[in-house]
Amino acid sequence: MMLSPAENNLCTRCDRPSSLECVLTPLYQAESGKKFKVACVQGERGLCARIAALGIHPGVEMHLLCRGCVRVNGGVLSLGKDISDKIFVIPSA
């Protein structure tokens, strides 16, 4: 029987031990003016497909211009909270 990440005392977003600080941040909560790399996208299949159609998928770098407004793949996108809450990012080097 496999245990879920929560049952294994792991962070449900990055599978690190929950005692460690999670490095993943929902895009909606990320700091404006910074560059990030997409770590993962969560949500229903249709929502993930919609986000992928925008060119946002794991590994893509983006610049958060302001909350909900990102520069990605040479264009600027405006994302609502419902979408930006499902995109998890890490700081870009």
PDB file with one MODEL, atoms N, CA, C and O in Angstrom:
MODEL        1
ATOM      1  N   MET A   1       0.844  -1.180   0.000  1.00  0.00           N
ATOM      2  CA  MET A   1       0.000   0.000   0.000  1.00  0.00           C
ATOM      3  C   MET A   1       0.887   1.240   0.000  1.00  0.00           C
ATOM      4  O   MET A   1       1.758   1.386   0.858  1.00  0.00           O
ATOM      5  N   MET A   2       0.664   2.136  -0.968  1.00  0.00           N
ATOM      6  CA  MET A   2       1.440   3.369  -1.034  1.00  0.00           C
ATOM      7  C   MET A   2       0.759   4.453  -0.218  1.00  0.00           C
ATOM      8  O   MET A   2      -0.465   4.583  -0.234  1.00  0.00           O
ATOM      9  N   LEU A   3       1.551   5.216   0.483  1.00  0.00           N
ATOM     10  CA  LEU A   3       1.028   6.337   1.250  1.00  0.00           C
ATOM     11  C   LEU A   3       1.138   7.603   0.422  1.00  0.00           C
ATOM     12  O   LEU A   3       2.067   7.760  -0.371  1.00  0.00           O
ATOM     13  N   SER A   4       0.195   8.497   0.608  1.00  0.00           N
ATOM     14  CA  SER A   4       0.266   9.785  -0.073  1.00  0.00           C
ATOM     15  C   SER A   4       1.400  10.594   0.541  1.00  0.00           C
ATOM     16  O   SER A   4       1.853  10.281   1.642  1.00  0.00           O
ATOM     17  N   PRO A   5       1.872  11.641  -0.161  1.00  0.00           N
ATOM     18  CA  PRO A   5       2.930  12.468   0.419  1.00  0.00           C
ATOM     19  C   PRO A   5       2.572  12.995   1.804  1.00  0.00           C
ATOM     20  O   PRO A   5       3.427  13.033   2.689  1.00  0.00           O
ATOM     21  N   ALA A   6       1.322  13.402   2.003  1.00  0.00           N
ATOM     22  CA  ALA A   6       0.918  13.942   3.304  1.00  0.00           C
ATOM     23  C   ALA A   6       1.026  12.874   4.391  1.00  0.00           C
ATOM     24  O   ALA A   6       1.421  13.169   5.519  1.00  0.00           O
ATOM     25  N   GLU A   7       0.674  11.631   4.050  1.00  0.00           N
ATOM     26  CA  GLU A   7       0.748  10.542   5.022  1.00  0.00           C
ATOM     27  C   GLU A   7       2.198  10.165   5.330  1.00  0.00           C
ATOM     28  O   GLU A   7       2.482   9.619   6.397  1.00  0.00           O
ATOM     29  N   ASN A   8       3.109  10.449   4.411  1.00  0.00           N
ATOM     30  CA  ASN A   8       4.535  10.191   4.623  1.00  0.00           C
ATOM     31  C   ASN A   8       5.229  11.382   5.263  1.00  0.00           C
ATOM     32  O   ASN A   8       6.457  11.408   5.350  1.00  0.00           O
ATOM     33  N   ASN A   9       4.459  12.371   5.713  1.00  0.00           N
ATOM     34  CA  ASN A   9       5.000  13.587   6.319  1.00  0.00           C
ATOM     35  C   ASN A   9       5.872  14.359   5.334  1.00  0.00           C
ATOM     36  O   ASN A   9       6.901  14.918   5.713  1.00  0.00           O
ATOM     37  N   LEU A  10       5.449  14.388   4.051  1.00  0.00           N
ATOM     38  CA  LEU A  10       6.152  15.129   3.020  1.00  0.00           C
ATOM     39  C   LEU A  10       5.301  16.303   2.571  1.00  0.00           C
ATOM     40  O   LEU A  10       4.077  16.278   2.693  1.00  0.00           O
ATOM     41  N   CYS A  11       5.949  17.317   2.058  1.00  0.00           N
ATOM     42  CA  CYS A  11       5.229  18.445   1.475  1.00  0.00           C
ATOM     43  C   CYS A  11       4.422  17.914   0.294  1.00  0.00           C
ATOM     44  O   CYS A  11       4.949  17.146  -0.511  1.00  0.00           O
ATOM     45  N   THR A  12       3.174  18.303   0.177  1.00  0.00           N
ATOM     46  CA  THR A  12       2.331  17.796  -0.904  1.00  0.00           C
ATOM     47  C   THR A  12       2.666  18.433  -2.244  1.00  0.00           C
ATOM     48  O   THR A  12       2.184  17.969  -3.277  1.00  0.00           O
ATOM     49  N   ARG A  13       3.492  19.499  -2.254  1.00  0.00           N
ATOM     50  CA  ARG A  13       3.842  20.146  -3.515  1.00  0.00           C
ATOM     51  C   ARG A  13       5.183  19.687  -4.065  1.00  0.00           C
ATOM     52  O   ARG A  13       5.337  19.579  -5.282  1.00  0.00           O
ATOM     53  N   CYS A  14       6.156  19.414  -3.203  1.00  0.00           N
ATOM     54  CA  CYS A  14       7.487  19.091  -3.733  1.00  0.00           C
ATOM     55  C   CYS A  14       8.055  17.786  -3.184  1.00  0.00           C
ATOM     56  O   CYS A  14       9.192  17.442  -3.505  1.00  0.00           O
ATOM     57  N   ASP A  15       7.316  17.061  -2.382  1.00  0.00           N
ATOM     58  CA  ASP A  15       7.728  15.772  -1.826  1.00  0.00           C
ATOM     59  C   ASP A  15       8.984  15.845  -0.957  1.00  0.00           C
ATOM     60  O   ASP A  15       9.657  14.833  -0.761  1.00  0.00           O
ATOM     61  N   ARG A  16       9.304  17.027  -0.436  1.00  0.00           N
ATOM     62  CA  ARG A  16      10.396  17.153   0.532  1.00  0.00           C
ATOM     63  C   ARG A  16       9.801  16.918   1.918  1.00  0.00           C
ATOM     64  O   ARG A  16       8.603  17.113   2.119  1.00  0.00           O
ATOM     65  N   PRO A  17      10.631  16.500   2.874  1.00  0.00           N
ATOM     66  CA  PRO A  17      10.098  16.358   4.236  1.00  0.00           C
ATOM     67  C   PRO A  17       9.439  17.658   4.679  1.00  0.00           C
ATOM     68  O   PRO A  17       9.988  18.740   4.474  1.00  0.00           O
ATOM     69  N   SER A  18       8.270  17.548   5.284  1.00  0.00           N
ATOM     70  CA  SER A  18       7.520  18.748   5.653  1.00  0.00           C
ATOM     71  C   SER A  18       8.233  19.588   6.704  1.00  0.00           C
ATOM     72  O   SER A  18       7.859  20.738   6.933  1.00  0.00           O
ATOM     73  N   SER A  19       9.255  19.028   7.345  1.00  0.00           N
ATOM     74  CA  SER A  19      10.009  19.816   8.316  1.00  0.00           C
ATOM     75  C   SER A  19      10.927  20.824   7.626  1.00  0.00           C
ATOM     76  O   SER A  19      11.379  21.784   8.251  1.00  0.00           O
ATOM     77  N   LEU A  20      11.206  20.606   6.331  1.00  0.00           N
ATOM     78  CA  LEU A  20      12.022  21.544   5.566  1.00  0.00           C
ATOM     79  C   LEU A  20      11.123  22.601   4.952  1.00  0.00           C
ATOM     80  O   LEU A  20       9.954  22.343   4.666  1.00  0.00           O
ATOM     81  N   GLU A  21      11.663  23.777   4.752  1.00  0.00           N
ATOM     82  CA  GLU A  21      10.883  24.835   4.123  1.00  0.00           C
ATOM     83  C   GLU A  21      10.679  24.486   2.651  1.00  0.00           C
ATOM     84  O   GLU A  21      11.637  24.183   1.940  1.00  0.00           O
ATOM     85  N   CYS A  22       9.455  24.530   2.209  1.00  0.00           N
ATOM     86  CA  CYS A  22       9.144  24.228   0.818  1.00  0.00           C
ATOM     87  C   CYS A  22       9.660  25.361  -0.062  1.00  0.00           C
ATOM     88  O   CYS A  22       9.453  26.534   0.247  1.00  0.00           O
ATOM     89  N   VAL A  23      10.324  25.014  -1.145  1.00  0.00           N
ATOM     90  CA  VAL A  23      10.883  26.025  -2.032  1.00  0.00           C
ATOM     91  C   VAL A  23       9.919  26.408  -3.151  1.00  0.00           C
ATOM     92  O   VAL A  23      10.171  27.371  -3.874  1.00  0.00           O
ATOM     93  N   LEU A  24       8.837  25.681  -3.302  1.00  0.00           N
ATOM     94  CA  LEU A  24       7.869  25.990  -4.352  1.00  0.00           C
ATOM     95  C   LEU A  24       6.899  27.058  -3.875  1.00  0.00           C
ATOM     96  O   LEU A  24       6.429  27.026  -2.738  1.00  0.00           O
ATOM     97  N   THR A  25       6.609  27.991  -4.750  1.00  0.00           N
ATOM     98  CA  THR A  25       5.690  29.077  -4.436  1.00  0.00           C
ATOM     99  C   THR A  25       4.654  29.167  -5.539  1.00  0.00           C
ATOM    100  O   THR A  25       5.015  29.119  -6.715  1.00  0.00           O
ATOM    101  N   PRO A  26       3.377  29.295  -5.201  1.00  0.00           N
ATOM    102  CA  PRO A  26       2.394  29.546  -6.253  1.00  0.00           C
ATOM    103  C   PRO A  26       2.732  30.880  -6.922  1.00  0.00           C
ATOM    104  O   PRO A  26       3.086  31.841  -6.239  1.00  0.00           O
ATOM    105  N   LEU A  27       2.628  30.943  -8.228  1.00  0.00           N
ATOM    106  CA  LEU A  27       2.951  32.164  -8.957  1.00  0.00           C
ATOM    107  C   LEU A  27       2.199  33.362  -8.394  1.00  0.00           C
ATOM    108  O   LEU A  27       2.734  34.470  -8.361  1.00  0.00           O
ATOM    109  N   TYR A  28       0.970  33.150  -7.954  1.00  0.00           N
ATOM    110  CA  TYR A  28       0.156  34.245  -7.421  1.00  0.00           C
ATOM    111  C   TYR A  28       0.800  34.886  -6.194  1.00  0.00           C
ATOM    112  O   TYR A  28       0.599  36.072  -5.935  1.00  0.00           O
ATOM    113  N   GLN A  29       1.574  34.103  -5.436  1.00  0.00           N
ATOM    114  CA  GLN A  29       2.195  34.607  -4.210  1.00  0.00           C
ATOM    115  C   GLN A  29       3.657  35.010  -4.405  1.00  0.00           C
ATOM    116  O   GLN A  29       4.308  35.455  -3.460  1.00  0.00           O
ATOM    117  N   ALA A  30       4.171  34.857  -5.620  1.00  0.00           N
ATOM    118  CA  ALA A  30       5.575  35.175  -5.885  1.00  0.00           C
ATOM    119  C   ALA A  30       5.797  36.687  -5.904  1.00  0.00           C
ATOM    120  O   ALA A  30       4.863  37.467  -6.089  1.00  0.00           O
ATOM    121  N   GLU A  31       7.051  37.076  -5.708  1.00  0.00           N
ATOM    122  CA  GLU A  31       7.409  38.490  -5.621  1.00  0.00           C
ATOM    123  C   GLU A  31       7.522  39.118  -7.009  1.00  0.00           C
ATOM    124  O   GLU A  31       8.253  38.620  -7.865  1.00  0.00           O
ATOM    125  N   SER A  32       6.802  40.201  -7.222  1.00  0.00           N
ATOM    126  CA  SER A  32       6.827  40.920  -8.497  1.00  0.00           C
ATOM    127  C   SER A  32       8.227  41.442  -8.794  1.00  0.00           C
ATOM    128  O   SER A  32       8.986  41.784  -7.887  1.00  0.00           O
ATOM    129  N   GLY A  33       8.551  41.494 -10.083  1.00  0.00           N
ATOM    130  CA  GLY A  33       9.844  42.015 -10.518  1.00  0.00           C
ATOM    131  C   GLY A  33      10.941  40.978 -10.559  1.00  0.00           C
ATOM    132  O   GLY A  33      12.057  41.283 -10.980  1.00  0.00           O
ATOM    133  N   LYS A  34      10.655  39.756 -10.133  1.00  0.00           N
ATOM    134  CA  LYS A  34      11.660  38.689 -10.091  1.00  0.00           C
ATOM    135  C   LYS A  34      11.448  37.708 -11.241  1.00  0.00           C
ATOM    136  O   LYS A  34      10.385  37.661 -11.859  1.00  0.00           O
ATOM    137  N   LYS A  35      12.497  36.925 -11.508  1.00  0.00           N
ATOM    138  CA  LYS A  35      12.423  35.879 -12.526  1.00  0.00           C
ATOM    139  C   LYS A  35      12.286  34.529 -11.834  1.00  0.00           C
ATOM    140  O   LYS A  35      12.892  34.278 -10.792  1.00  0.00           O
ATOM    141  N   PHE A  36      11.480  33.674 -12.436  1.00  0.00           N
ATOM    142  CA  PHE A  36      11.189  32.365 -11.870  1.00  0.00           C
ATOM    143  C   PHE A  36      11.240  31.297 -12.945  1.00  0.00           C
ATOM    144  O   PHE A  36      11.156  31.580 -14.141  1.00  0.00           O
ATOM    145  N   LYS A  37      11.381  30.057 -12.485  1.00  0.00           N
ATOM    146  CA  LYS A  37      11.296  28.899 -13.364  1.00  0.00           C
ATOM    147  C   LYS A  37      10.099  28.081 -12.906  1.00  0.00           C
ATOM    148  O   LYS A  37       9.906  27.874 -11.707  1.00  0.00           O
ATOM    149  N   VAL A  38       9.301  27.619 -13.848  1.00  0.00           N
ATOM    150  CA  VAL A  38       8.132  26.810 -13.523  1.00  0.00           C
ATOM    151  C   VAL A  38       8.605  25.440 -13.048  1.00  0.00           C
ATOM    152  O   VAL A  38       9.347  24.752 -13.749  1.00  0.00           O
ATOM    153  N   ALA A  39       8.167  25.051 -11.848  1.00  0.00           N
ATOM    154  CA  ALA A  39       8.522  23.749 -11.284  1.00  0.00           C
ATOM    155  C   ALA A  39       7.451  22.714 -11.616  1.00  0.00           C
ATOM    156  O   ALA A  39       7.764  21.590 -12.006  1.00  0.00           O
ATOM    157  N   CYS A  40       6.184  23.102 -11.458  1.00  0.00           N
ATOM    158  CA  CYS A  40       5.090  22.189 -11.765  1.00  0.00           C
ATOM    159  C   CYS A  40       3.791  22.970 -11.910  1.00  0.00           C
ATOM    160  O   CYS A  40       3.675  24.118 -11.481  1.00  0.00           O
ATOM    161  N   VAL A  41       2.834  22.315 -12.520  1.00  0.00           N
ATOM    162  CA  VAL A  41       1.493  22.876 -12.682  1.00  0.00           C
ATOM    163  C   VAL A  41       0.529  21.854 -12.117  1.00  0.00           C
ATOM    164  O   VAL A  41       0.598  20.673 -12.459  1.00  0.00           O
ATOM    165  N   GLN A  42      -0.372  22.303 -11.253  1.00  0.00           N
ATOM    166  CA  GLN A  42      -1.345  21.389 -10.665  1.00  0.00           C
ATOM    167  C   GLN A  42      -2.739  21.770 -11.127  1.00  0.00           C
ATOM    168  O   GLN A  42      -3.000  22.923 -11.471  1.00  0.00           O
ATOM    169  N   GLY A  43      -3.621  20.799 -11.130  1.00  0.00           N
ATOM    170  CA  GLY A  43      -5.002  21.074 -11.490  1.00  0.00           C
ATOM    171  C   GLY A  43      -5.575  19.977 -12.354  1.00  0.00           C
ATOM    172  O   GLY A  43      -4.926  18.970 -12.634  1.00  0.00           O
ATOM    173  N   GLU A  44      -6.807  20.195 -12.768  1.00  0.00           N
ATOM    174  CA  GLU A  44      -7.482  19.228 -13.622  1.00  0.00           C
ATOM    175  C   GLU A  44      -6.814  19.191 -14.991  1.00  0.00           C
ATOM    176  O   GLU A  44      -6.121  20.128 -15.389  1.00  0.00           O
ATOM    177  N   ARG A  45      -7.031  18.117 -15.684  1.00  0.00           N
ATOM    178  CA  ARG A  45      -6.404  17.914 -16.991  1.00  0.00           C
ATOM    179  C   ARG A  45      -6.683  19.066 -17.955  1.00  0.00           C
ATOM    180  O   ARG A  45      -5.778  19.527 -18.650  1.00  0.00           O
ATOM    181  N   GLY A  46      -7.926  19.527 -17.999  1.00  0.00           N
ATOM    182  CA  GLY A  46      -8.290  20.619 -18.902  1.00  0.00           C
ATOM    183  C   GLY A  46      -7.567  21.914 -18.575  1.00  0.00           C
ATOM    184  O   GLY A  46      -7.121  22.626 -19.475  1.00  0.00           O
ATOM    185  N   LEU A  47      -7.450  22.221 -17.286  1.00  0.00           N
ATOM    186  CA  LEU A  47      -6.756  23.438 -16.868  1.00  0.00           C
ATOM    187  C   LEU A  47      -5.269  23.337 -17.192  1.00  0.00           C
ATOM    188  O   LEU A  47      -4.671  24.299 -17.674  1.00  0.00           O
ATOM    189  N   CYS A  48      -4.675  22.183 -16.931  1.00  0.00           N
ATOM    190  CA  CYS A  48      -3.255  21.997 -17.245  1.00  0.00           C
ATOM    191  C   CYS A  48      -3.009  22.128 -18.749  1.00  0.00           C
ATOM    192  O   CYS A  48      -1.994  22.688 -19.165  1.00  0.00           O
ATOM    193  N   ALA A  49      -3.932  21.616 -19.563  1.00  0.00           N
ATOM    194  CA  ALA A  49      -3.807  21.739 -21.017  1.00  0.00           C
ATOM    195  C   ALA A  49      -3.911  23.201 -21.440  1.00  0.00           C
ATOM    196  O   ALA A  49      -3.183  23.648 -22.326  1.00  0.00           O
ATOM    197  N   ARG A  50      -4.802  23.934 -20.816  1.00  0.00           N
ATOM    198  CA  ARG A  50      -4.965  25.360 -21.126  1.00  0.00           C
ATOM    199  C   ARG A  50      -3.692  26.134 -20.780  1.00  0.00           C
ATOM    200  O   ARG A  50      -3.246  26.984 -21.550  1.00  0.00           O
ATOM    201  N   ILE A  51      -3.117  25.833 -19.622  1.00  0.00           N
ATOM    202  CA  ILE A  51      -1.880  26.496 -19.201  1.00  0.00           C
ATOM    203  C   ILE A  51      -0.735  26.122 -20.145  1.00  0.00           C
ATOM    204  O   ILE A  51       0.068  26.980 -20.514  1.00  0.00           O
ATOM    205  N   ALA A  52      -0.657  24.855 -20.533  1.00  0.00           N
ATOM    206  CA  ALA A  52       0.386  24.416 -21.467  1.00  0.00           C
ATOM    207  C   ALA A  52       0.226  25.100 -22.822  1.00  0.00           C
ATOM    208  O   ALA A  52       1.220  25.432 -23.469  1.00  0.00           O
ATOM    209  N   ALA A  53      -1.010  25.312 -23.253  1.00  0.00           N
ATOM    210  CA  ALA A  53      -1.259  25.993 -24.529  1.00  0.00           C
ATOM    211  C   ALA A  53      -0.757  27.438 -24.503  1.00  0.00           C
ATOM    212  O   ALA A  53      -0.476  28.020 -25.551  1.00  0.00           O
ATOM    213  N   LEU A  54      -0.648  28.008 -23.314  1.00  0.00           N
ATOM    214  CA  LEU A  54      -0.106  29.362 -23.168  1.00  0.00           C
ATOM    215  C   LEU A  54       1.425  29.355 -23.199  1.00  0.00           C
ATOM    216  O   LEU A  54       2.057  30.411 -23.161  1.00  0.00           O
ATOM    217  N   GLY A  55       2.016  28.156 -23.269  1.00  0.00           N
ATOM    218  CA  GLY A  55       3.474  28.035 -23.289  1.00  0.00           C
ATOM    219  C   GLY A  55       4.092  27.926 -21.913  1.00  0.00           C
ATOM    220  O   GLY A  55       5.301  28.088 -21.748  1.00  0.00           O
ATOM    221  N   ILE A  56       3.251  27.648 -20.916  1.00  0.00           N
ATOM    222  CA  ILE A  56       3.734  27.538 -19.537  1.00  0.00           C
ATOM    223  C   ILE A  56       3.748  26.067 -19.143  1.00  0.00           C
ATOM    224  O   ILE A  56       2.705  25.416 -19.071  1.00  0.00           O
ATOM    225  N   HIS A  57       4.953  25.556 -18.889  1.00  0.00           N
ATOM    226  CA  HIS A  57       5.120  24.168 -18.470  1.00  0.00           C
ATOM    227  C   HIS A  57       6.409  24.067 -17.672  1.00  0.00           C
ATOM    228  O   HIS A  57       7.213  24.999 -17.708  1.00  0.00           O
ATOM    229  N   PRO A  58       6.639  22.975 -16.953  1.00  0.00           N
ATOM    230  CA  PRO A  58       7.847  22.855 -16.134  1.00  0.00           C
ATOM    231  C   PRO A  58       9.118  23.131 -16.933  1.00  0.00           C
ATOM    232  O   PRO A  58       9.297  22.639 -18.047  1.00  0.00           O
ATOM    233  N   GLY A  59       9.989  23.930 -16.331  1.00  0.00           N
ATOM    234  CA  GLY A  59      11.256  24.276 -16.956  1.00  0.00           C
ATOM    235  C   GLY A  59      11.271  25.640 -17.631  1.00  0.00           C
ATOM    236  O   GLY A  59      12.340  26.197 -17.879  1.00  0.00           O
ATOM    237  N   VAL A  60      10.101  26.178 -17.928  1.00  0.00           N
ATOM    238  CA  VAL A  60      10.009  27.477 -18.603  1.00  0.00           C
ATOM    239  C   VAL A  60      10.354  28.593 -17.624  1.00  0.00           C
ATOM    240  O   VAL A  60       9.898  28.596 -16.480  1.00  0.00           O
ATOM    241  N   GLU A  61      11.165  29.540 -18.087  1.00  0.00           N
ATOM    242  CA  GLU A  61      11.494  30.703 -17.263  1.00  0.00           C
ATOM    243  C   GLU A  61      10.523  31.828 -17.570  1.00  0.00           C
ATOM    244  O   GLU A  61      10.113  32.014 -18.716  1.00  0.00           O
ATOM    245  N   MET A  62      10.160  32.575 -16.538  1.00  0.00           N
ATOM    246  CA  MET A  62       9.245  33.703 -16.707  1.00  0.00           C
ATOM    247  C   MET A  62       9.652  34.839 -15.793  1.00  0.00           C
ATOM    248  O   MET A  62      10.301  34.636 -14.767  1.00  0.00           O
ATOM    249  N   HIS A  63       9.258  36.031 -16.185  1.00  0.00           N
ATOM    250  CA  HIS A  63       9.521  37.237 -15.395  1.00  0.00           C
ATOM    251  C   HIS A  63       8.175  37.748 -14.916  1.00  0.00           C
ATOM    252  O   HIS A  63       7.313  38.093 -15.724  1.00  0.00           O
ATOM    253  N   LEU A  64       7.993  37.799 -13.605  1.00  0.00           N
ATOM    254  CA  LEU A  64       6.737  38.277 -13.029  1.00  0.00           C
ATOM    255  C   LEU A  64       6.786  39.799 -12.990  1.00  0.00           C
ATOM    256  O   LEU A  64       7.483  40.381 -12.158  1.00  0.00           O
ATOM    257  N   LEU A  65       6.047  40.442 -13.889  1.00  0.00           N
ATOM    258  CA  LEU A  65       6.049  41.897 -13.990  1.00  0.00           C
ATOM    259  C   LEU A  65       5.261  42.518 -12.847  1.00  0.00           C
ATOM    260  O   LEU A  65       5.713  43.474 -12.216  1.00  0.00           O
ATOM    261  N   CYS A  66       4.098  41.977 -12.588  1.00  0.00           N
ATOM    262  CA  CYS A  66       3.256  42.367 -11.461  1.00  0.00           C
ATOM    263  C   CYS A  66       2.332  41.183 -11.204  1.00  0.00           C
ATOM    264  O   CYS A  66       2.282  40.251 -12.007  1.00  0.00           O
ATOM    265  N   ARG A  67       1.609  41.210 -10.104  1.00  0.00           N
ATOM    266  CA  ARG A  67       0.766  40.062  -9.777  1.00  0.00           C
ATOM    267  C   ARG A  67      -0.192  39.774 -10.934  1.00  0.00           C
ATOM    268  O   ARG A  67      -1.011  40.615 -11.306  1.00  0.00           O
ATOM    269  N   GLY A  68      -0.071  38.581 -11.487  1.00  0.00           N
ATOM    270  CA  GLY A  68      -0.952  38.164 -12.567  1.00  0.00           C
ATOM    271  C   GLY A  68      -0.477  38.531 -13.958  1.00  0.00           C
ATOM    272  O   GLY A  68      -1.153  38.205 -14.934  1.00  0.00           O
ATOM    273  N   CYS A  69       0.655  39.194 -14.086  1.00  0.00           N
ATOM    274  CA  CYS A  69       1.166  39.619 -15.389  1.00  0.00           C
ATOM    275  C   CYS A  69       2.601  39.114 -15.536  1.00  0.00           C
ATOM    276  O   CYS A  69       3.488  39.513 -14.781  1.00  0.00           O
ATOM    277  N   VAL A  70       2.822  38.228 -16.517  1.00  0.00           N
ATOM    278  CA  VAL A  70       4.144  37.626 -16.686  1.00  0.00           C
ATOM    279  C   VAL A  70       4.652  37.786 -18.112  1.00  0.00           C
ATOM    280  O   VAL A  70       3.881  37.824 -19.070  1.00  0.00           O
ATOM    281  N   ARG A  71       5.965  37.878 -18.221  1.00  0.00           N
ATOM    282  CA  ARG A  71       6.615  37.823 -19.530  1.00  0.00           C
ATOM    283  C   ARG A  71       7.156  36.415 -19.673  1.00  0.00           C
ATOM    284  O   ARG A  71       7.965  35.961 -18.864  1.00  0.00           O
ATOM    285  N   VAL A  72       6.704  35.728 -20.711  1.00  0.00           N
ATOM    286  CA  VAL A  72       7.119  34.347 -20.937  1.00  0.00           C
ATOM    287  C   VAL A  72       7.185  34.101 -22.444  1.00  0.00           C
ATOM    288  O   VAL A  72       6.300  34.524 -23.188  1.00  0.00           O
ATOM    289  N   ASN A  73       8.227  33.423 -22.881  1.00  0.00           N
ATOM    290  CA  ASN A  73       8.409  33.086 -24.297  1.00  0.00           C
ATOM    291  C   ASN A  73       8.289  34.303 -25.213  1.00  0.00           C
ATOM    292  O   ASN A  73       7.736  34.198 -26.308  1.00  0.00           O
ATOM    293  N   GLY A  74       8.796  35.445 -24.783  1.00  0.00           N
ATOM    294  CA  GLY A  74       8.799  36.641 -25.616  1.00  0.00           C
ATOM    295  C   GLY A  74       7.505  37.425 -25.631  1.00  0.00           C
ATOM    296  O   GLY A  74       7.421  38.452 -26.303  1.00  0.00           O
ATOM    297  N   GLY A  75       6.503  36.974 -24.915  1.00  0.00           N
ATOM    298  CA  GLY A  75       5.220  37.677 -24.858  1.00  0.00           C
ATOM    299  C   GLY A  75       4.830  37.985 -23.425  1.00  0.00           C
ATOM    300  O   GLY A  75       5.452  37.504 -22.478  1.00  0.00           O
ATOM    301  N   VAL A  76       3.800  38.788 -23.284  1.00  0.00           N
ATOM    302  CA  VAL A  76       3.291  39.133 -21.956  1.00  0.00           C
ATOM    303  C   VAL A  76       1.891  38.548 -21.815  1.00  0.00           C
ATOM    304  O   VAL A  76       1.040  38.724 -22.687  1.00  0.00           O
ATOM    305  N   LEU A  77       1.665  37.851 -20.709  1.00  0.00           N
ATOM    306  CA  LEU A  77       0.369  37.223 -20.434  1.00  0.00           C
ATOM    307  C   LEU A  77      -0.220  37.787 -19.155  1.00  0.00           C
ATOM    308  O   LEU A  77       0.502  38.091 -18.205  1.00  0.00           O
ATOM    309  N   SER A  78      -1.519  37.920 -19.140  1.00  0.00           N
ATOM    310  CA  SER A  78      -2.242  38.292 -17.932  1.00  0.00           C
ATOM    311  C   SER A  78      -2.956  37.042 -17.444  1.00  0.00           C
ATOM    312  O   SER A  78      -3.762  36.460 -18.171  1.00  0.00           O
ATOM    313  N   LEU A  79      -2.668  36.629 -16.225  1.00  0.00           N
ATOM    314  CA  LEU A  79      -3.230  35.400 -15.670  1.00  0.00           C
ATOM    315  C   LEU A  79      -4.076  35.719 -14.450  1.00  0.00           C
ATOM    316  O   LEU A  79      -3.661  36.488 -13.583  1.00  0.00           O
ATOM    317  N   GLY A  80      -5.251  35.133 -14.383  1.00  0.00           N
ATOM    318  CA  GLY A  80      -6.109  35.294 -13.217  1.00  0.00           C
ATOM    319  C   GLY A  80      -5.594  34.472 -12.049  1.00  0.00           C
ATOM    320  O   GLY A  80      -4.734  33.606 -12.212  1.00  0.00           O
ATOM    321  N   LYS A  81      -6.130  34.755 -10.869  1.00  0.00           N
ATOM    322  CA  LYS A  81      -5.710  34.039  -9.661  1.00  0.00           C
ATOM    323  C   LYS A  81      -5.975  32.544  -9.784  1.00  0.00           C
ATOM    324  O   LYS A  81      -5.180  31.733  -9.307  1.00  0.00           O
ATOM    325  N   ASP A  82      -7.088  32.168 -10.422  1.00  0.00           N
ATOM    326  CA  ASP A  82      -7.421  30.751 -10.562  1.00  0.00           C
ATOM    327  C   ASP A  82      -6.342  29.984 -11.317  1.00  0.00           C
ATOM    328  O   ASP A  82      -6.111  28.808 -11.036  1.00  0.00           O
ATOM    329  N   ILE A  83      -5.686  30.629 -12.261  1.00  0.00           N
ATOM    330  CA  ILE A  83      -4.609  29.978 -13.013  1.00  0.00           C
ATOM    331  C   ILE A  83      -3.275  30.149 -12.300  1.00  0.00           C
ATOM    332  O   ILE A  83      -2.533  29.179 -12.143  1.00  0.00           O
ATOM    333  N   SER A  84      -2.960  31.358 -11.868  1.00  0.00           N
ATOM    334  CA  SER A  84      -1.640  31.597 -11.269  1.00  0.00           C
ATOM    335  C   SER A  84      -1.468  30.887  -9.926  1.00  0.00           C
ATOM    336  O   SER A  84      -0.341  30.716  -9.461  1.00  0.00           O
ATOM    337  N   ASP A  85      -2.557  30.478  -9.306  1.00  0.00           N
ATOM    338  CA  ASP A  85      -2.480  29.687  -8.071  1.00  0.00           C
ATOM    339  C   ASP A  85      -2.093  28.232  -8.344  1.00  0.00           C
ATOM    340  O   ASP A  85      -1.684  27.522  -7.425  1.00  0.00           O
ATOM    341  N   LYS A  86      -2.214  27.784  -9.581  1.00  0.00           N
ATOM    342  CA  LYS A  86      -1.924  26.396  -9.948  1.00  0.00           C
ATOM    343  C   LYS A  86      -0.528  26.225 -10.534  1.00  0.00           C
ATOM    344  O   LYS A  86      -0.089  25.101 -10.780  1.00  0.00           O
ATOM    345  N   ILE A  87       0.175  27.343 -10.759  1.00  0.00           N
ATOM    346  CA  ILE A  87       1.517  27.314 -11.333  1.00  0.00           C
ATOM    347  C   ILE A  87       2.512  27.513 -10.191  1.00  0.00           C
ATOM    348  O   ILE A  87       2.522  28.562  -9.547  1.00  0.00           O
ATOM    349  N   PHE A  88       3.343  26.508  -9.944  1.00  0.00           N
ATOM    350  CA  PHE A  88       4.312  26.580  -8.854  1.00  0.00           C
ATOM    351  C   PHE A  88       5.695  26.862  -9.425  1.00  0.00           C
ATOM    352  O   PHE A  88       6.132  26.220 -10.379  1.00  0.00           O
ATOM    353  N   VAL A  89       6.372  27.835  -8.825  1.00  0.00           N
ATOM    354  CA  VAL A  89       7.644  28.313  -9.356  1.00  0.00           C
ATOM    355  C   VAL A  89       8.749  28.266  -8.306  1.00  0.00           C
ATOM    356  O   VAL A  89       8.498  28.200  -7.103  1.00  0.00           O
ATOM    357  N   ILE A  90       9.974  28.304  -8.806  1.00  0.00           N
ATOM    358  CA  ILE A  90      11.153  28.448  -7.958  1.00  0.00           C
ATOM    359  C   ILE A  90      11.934  29.645  -8.487  1.00  0.00           C
ATOM    360  O   ILE A  90      11.827  29.970  -9.669  1.00  0.00           O
ATOM    361  N   PRO A  91      12.715  30.307  -7.639  1.00  0.00           N
ATOM    362  CA  PRO A  91      13.515  31.439  -8.123  1.00  0.00           C
ATOM    363  C   PRO A  91      14.464  30.997  -9.232  1.00  0.00           C
ATOM    364  O   PRO A  91      15.060  29.923  -9.156  1.00  0.00           O
ATOM    365  N   SER A  92      14.600  31.824 -10.254  1.00  0.00           N
ATOM    366  CA  SER A  92      15.498  31.532 -11.362  1.00  0.00           C
ATOM    367  C   SER A  92      16.888  32.053 -11.037  1.00  0.00           C
ATOM    368  O   SER A  92      17.035  33.122 -10.445  1.00  0.00           O
ATOM    369  N   ALA A  93      17.897  31.304 -11.421  1.00  0.00           N
ATOM    370  CA  ALA A  93      19.286  31.708 -11.125  1.00  0.00           C
ATOM    371  C   ALA A  93      19.741  32.841 -12.008  1.00  0.00           C
ATOM    372  O   ALA A  93      20.878  33.298 -11.889  1.00  0.00           O
TER     373      ALA A  93
ENDMDL
END
